[in-house]
Structure formats: structure tokens, C-alpha cells
Amino acid sequence: MLESKGRLPSTKPTLKALRFYGSDGVTVTCITIQNSQQTHLKFDSCTNVQVSGISVSSPGDSPNTDGIHLQNSQNVVIYSSTLACG
């Protein structure tokens, strides 16, 4: 990132906590994700995904926060999980 006029580069937080792209046979279990800026967990063009026992949360005033974002994915199973996103 370029610096200008003596200012430090921006240190914005990551927009997605975990992202899987083009993956097959993904299993995500027993994790906690809190306060991701836009998306906590994203599956893009994935197949045979299993998600269980996860906890995802963000404050009630979070703008447009996705707990789990599914895009172009097939055979996705999500169970025994808690999602509480603004």
C-alpha cells in the first residue's frame, strides 16, 4: 500500500474471516468466529461441504454482516451451529 503525505497505510480488518474457493470435501467443525467485518465464513464454488458445531457472532449494529455466505456451491450441509449476526 502506498503512503502519502506522511500517513501510515490503512490497517482495515479482513472482510472475510475464512474463505474456501473451488474446494471439494470441506469439513469445518467446532470453531468460533466473532466480529468479522462482512462475511464470517464463505464457500465459493465448493462441493461436498459439511459445517457443524460452529458459533458465529457480530454486534447487532453490524452493517450487512453475513454469517455464512454460500456462492455457486453444491451439497452443503450445516447443522448444530449458532449464527447471530447483525
Secondary structure, DSSP 8 states (H G I E B T S, - for coil): ----TT--------SEEEEEES-BS-EEES-EEE--SSEEEEEES-EEEEEES-EEE--TT-TT-EEEEEES-EEEEEES-EEE--
